[in-house]
Amino acid sequence: MTLWFCFTLSLAIWQAIFAQKTLKTLSSLNVDQAQPLEGHIRMVQMESLTMIALLLGGGVALALLIRRERRSSETLREFFATFTHEIKTSLTSLRLQVEILEDSLSQSGAGGRAERILSDLTRIDLQLDNSLQLARDAQEQLFLEDLSLRELVASLQHSFSIPIHLNRDCRIKVDRRVFESILKNIAQNAVIHGKAQNLYFESQSRSDSGNITLLIEDDGQGADLDFEKIGTLFYRPTATSKNGIGLYLVRRLAEKLGGSARFTPKSARGFRVELTVPEAGAAK
């Protein structure tokens, strides 16, 4: 916006100077027409000053409106982040209470109801987290840590009831909150849409790039999908899909961490995600 304003204002000033010099030159060459040309010179001066004043006024007004809009957007983002944090804290407390209740109900054979409540709580928590990730600024600072993949997968197992298998542990350098959001969305997609019974993690080091590739597969029902469009916002690959935000965030957050995410079919049943993230201690 600043470059456009400076360029437009400079062009208007140059046009005004050029027009006045042209008329003055004509005036000096044709003395008989000097008096009429002086009137034209004054008219050009007034029109040029008016145009420059309008450009200045419009530019300043536009800058003030943009500044006010940014402040309003920042205030809304801060409110949403605070509101989401408070809701997630309450959900965590509620989850603990339901887990205690589940232990009591399982003894009487009614533990299935508590499991359904825990599943709904996991889904609500993930939806809040996705909304918060969408509202965050793309330039938000990341807090990169040297983390164990096995530890992150273990925390994922706590939120989802399906078995999660990992071939080997490795160290990755990621933002814990962002990476956990990626894993939760992949697991949610496998459980809800794929009806998967197992989730498999296979880590593969890539010494040439300093990254680690994680092949994340499930044994769900799979589908004949357009894998070029999967991960696009508001793309619904199946009739039961919602708005595509989950897999869109997987791709966006992976790129934010300095990696990538690709969605590919499996030869048999299921769904595969090729997730590339920086390896801890790798030279960049």
C-alpha positions in Angstrom: 0.0 0.0 0.0 2.9 2.4 0.9 4.6 1.7 -2.4 1.4 2.3 -4.4 0.8 5.6 -2.6 4.3 6.9 -3.1 4.3 5.9 -6.8 0.9 7.4 -7.5 1.8 10.7 -5.7 5.1 10.9 -7.4 3.4 10.4 -10.8 0.9 13.1 -10.1 3.6 15.6 -9.1 5.7 14.8 -12.1 2.7 15.2 -14.4 1.9 18.6 -12.8 5.5 19.8 -13.3 5.7 18.6 -16.8 2.4 20.2 -17.9 3.5 23.6 -16.4 6.9 23.5 -18.1 5.3 22.6 -21.4 2.9 25.5 -21.2 5.6 28.0 -20.2 7.7 26.9 -23.1 4.9 27.4 -25.5 4.3 30.8 -23.9 7.9 31.9 -24.4 7.8 30.8 -28.1 4.6 32.5 -29.0 4.4 35.9 -27.4 1.1 36.8 -29.0 -0.6 33.8 -27.2 1.1 34.5 -23.9 -1.9 35.9 -22.2 -4.3 33.0 -23.0 -1.6 30.5 -22.0 -1.1 32.1 -18.6 -4.7 31.2 -17.9 -4.1 27.6 -18.9 -1.0 27.5 -16.7 -3.1 28.7 -13.7 -5.8 26.1 -14.5 -3.2 23.3 -14.6 -1.7 24.4 -11.4 -5.1 24.4 -9.6 -6.0 21.0 -11.1 -2.7 19.5 -10.1 -2.8 20.9 -6.6 -6.4 19.5 -6.2 -5.4 16.1 -7.5 -2.3 16.0 -5.2 -4.5 17.1 -2.2 -7.0 14.4 -3.0 -4.3 11.7 -3.2 -2.8 12.8 0.1 -6.2 12.9 1.8 -7.3 9.5 0.4 -4.0 7.9 1.2 -4.0 9.2 4.8 -7.7 8.1 5.2 -6.9 4.6 3.8 -3.9 4.2 6.1 -6.0 5.1 9.1 -8.7 2.7 8.1 -6.2 -0.1 7.6 -4.6 0.7 11.0 -8.0 0.6 12.7 -8.9 -2.7 11.0 -5.7 -4.3 12.1 -6.3 -3.2 15.7 -9.8 -4.6 15.6 -8.6 -7.8 14.1 -5.9 -8.1 16.7 -8.3 -7.5 19.5 -10.7 -10.1 18.1 -7.9 -12.6 17.8 -6.8 -12.0 21.4 -10.3 -12.4 22.7 -10.8 -15.6 20.7 -7.5 -17.0 21.9 -8.4 -16.2 25.6 -11.9 -17.6 25.2 -10.6 -20.8 23.6 -8.0 -21.2 26.3 -10.6 -20.9 29.0 -12.9 -23.4 27.3 -10.1 -25.9 26.7 -9.2 -25.6 30.4 -12.8 -26.4 31.4 -12.8 -29.3 28.9 -9.7 -30.7 30.5 -11.2 -30.6 33.9 -14.4 -32.2 32.6 -12.4 -34.9 30.9 -10.7 -35.8 34.2 -14.1 -36.1 35.9 -15.4 -38.3 33.1 -12.4 -40.6 33.3 -13.0 -41.0 37.0 -16.6 -41.7 36.3 -15.7 -44.2 33.6 -13.7 -46.2 36.1 -16.7 -46.4 38.4 -19.1 -47.2 35.5 -16.9 -49.9 34.0 -17.4 -52.0 37.2 -21.1 -52.0 36.6 -20.8 -52.6 32.8 -21.9 -49.2 31.8 -18.6 -47.8 30.8 -19.6 -47.3 27.2 -21.5 -44.2 27.9 -18.5 -42.6 29.5 -16.4 -43.6 26.4 -18.8 -41.8 24.2 -18.6 -38.7 26.3 -14.8 -38.8 26.2 -15.0 -39.2 22.4 -17.2 -36.1 22.1 -14.9 -34.1 24.4 -12.0 -35.0 22.2 -13.9 -33.9 19.1 -14.9 -30.6 20.7 -11.4 -30.0 22.0 -9.9 -30.6 18.5 -12.5 -28.3 16.9 -11.6 -25.5 19.3 -7.9 -26.0 18.6 -8.5 -25.9 14.8 -10.5 -22.7 15.1 -7.7 -21.2 17.2 -5.0 -22.3 14.6 -7.1 -20.7 11.8 -7.4 -17.5 13.7 -3.7 -17.2 14.5 -1.4 -15.0 12.4 0.7 -16.9 9.9 3.8 -15.0 11.2 3.2 -16.1 14.8 6.4 -17.1 16.6 7.1 -20.8 17.0 8.7 -22.4 20.1 10.8 -25.1 18.6 11.9 -27.9 21.0 13.9 -31.1 20.7 11.1 -33.7 21.3 10.7 -37.4 21.3 8.3 -38.8 18.7 7.4 -41.7 21.0 6.4 -39.2 23.7 4.2 -37.3 21.3 2.6 -40.4 20.1 1.9 -41.5 23.7 0.1 -38.3 24.4 -2.0 -38.9 21.2 -2.9 -42.3 22.4 -4.4 -40.8 25.5 -6.9 -38.9 23.4 -8.0 -41.6 21.0 -9.1 -45.2 21.8 -7.5 -46.9 18.8 -4.1 -48.6 19.1 -1.2 -46.5 17.8 2.0 -48.3 16.6 5.4 -46.8 16.2 8.3 -48.6 14.5 11.1 -46.7 16.3 11.7 -43.5 18.2 13.4 -40.4 16.8 14.1 -36.8 17.8 12.4 -34.0 16.0 12.6 -30.2 16.3 9.0 -28.9 16.3 6.6 -26.7 18.2 4.8 -29.1 20.5 1.4 -27.5 20.3 1.5 -27.2 16.6 2.7 -30.8 16.0 0.2 -32.2 18.4 -2.5 -30.4 16.5 -1.3 -32.1 13.3 -1.3 -35.6 14.9 -4.8 -35.1 16.4 -6.3 -34.1 13.0 -4.7 -37.1 11.3 -6.0 -39.5 14.0 -9.4 -37.9 14.0 -9.7 -38.3 10.2 -8.7 -42.0 10.5 -11.2 -42.7 13.3 -14.2 -40.7 12.1 -14.0 -40.9 8.3 -11.8 -44.0 7.8 -13.4 -46.1 10.6 -9.8 -47.3 11.3 -9.0 -49.8 13.9 -5.2 -49.1 14.0 -2.9 -46.2 13.3 0.8 -46.9 12.2 3.8 -44.5 12.4 6.9 -45.3 10.5 9.9 -42.8 10.8 12.5 -42.6 8.1 15.6 -40.4 8.4 16.6 -38.3 5.4 20.2 -37.4 5.9 20.4 -35.4 2.7 17.9 -32.8 3.8 18.1 -32.9 7.6 14.5 -33.9 7.8 12.6 -36.9 9.0 9.7 -38.4 7.0 6.9 -39.9 9.0 4.6 -42.3 7.1 1.3 -42.3 9.0 -1.1 -45.0 7.8 -4.4 -46.4 9.0 -6.3 -49.6 8.2 -9.6 -47.9 7.6 -12.0 -48.3 4.8 -10.3 -45.8 2.5 -12.0 -44.3 -0.5 -11.6 -43.3 -4.2 -10.5 -39.7 -3.6 -9.0 -36.9 -5.5 -5.7 -36.7 -3.6 -4.6 -33.6 -5.4 -7.5 -31.6 -3.7 -7.2 -33.2 -0.3 -5.9 -30.7 2.1 -7.7 -27.8 0.4 -9.9 -25.7 2.6 -13.6 -26.4 2.3 -13.0 -29.4 0.0 -15.3 -32.3 1.0 -13.9 -35.6 -0.3 -16.9 -37.7 0.8 -20.5 -37.2 1.7 -19.7 -37.5 5.4 -17.0 -34.9 5.3 -17.5 -31.5 6.8 -15.4 -28.6 5.7 -11.9 -30.0 5.2 -10.4 -27.8 7.9 -8.6 -30.7 9.6 -6.5 -31.9 6.7 -6.0 -28.4 5.5 -4.4 -27.5 8.8 -2.2 -30.6 8.6 -0.7 -29.3 5.4 -0.5 -25.7 6.5 1.0 -26.4 9.9 3.5 -28.8 8.5 4.7 -26.1 6.1 4.8 -23.6 9.0 7.2 -26.0 10.8 9.5 -26.1 7.8 8.3 -29.4 6.4 5.5 -30.7 4.3 2.5 -33.0 4.2 1.3 -35.2 1.3 -1.8 -37.4 1.2 -1.5 -40.6 -0.8 -3.6 -43.7 -1.3 -2.5 -47.1 0.0 -2.3 -50.2 -2.2 -5.0 -51.9 -0.2 -7.3 -50.4 2.5 -6.7 -47.2 4.4 -5.2 -43.8 4.1 -1.6 -42.6 4.1 0.0 -39.2 5.1 3.7 -38.5 4.3 4.7 -36.0 6.9 8.1 -34.4 6.7 9.5 -32.4 9.7 12.9 -31.1 10.8 15.2 -33.6 12.6 16.5 -32.5 16.0 20.2 -31.5 15.8 20.2 -31.4 12.0 22.3 -28.7 10.3 20.3 -26.2 8.2 
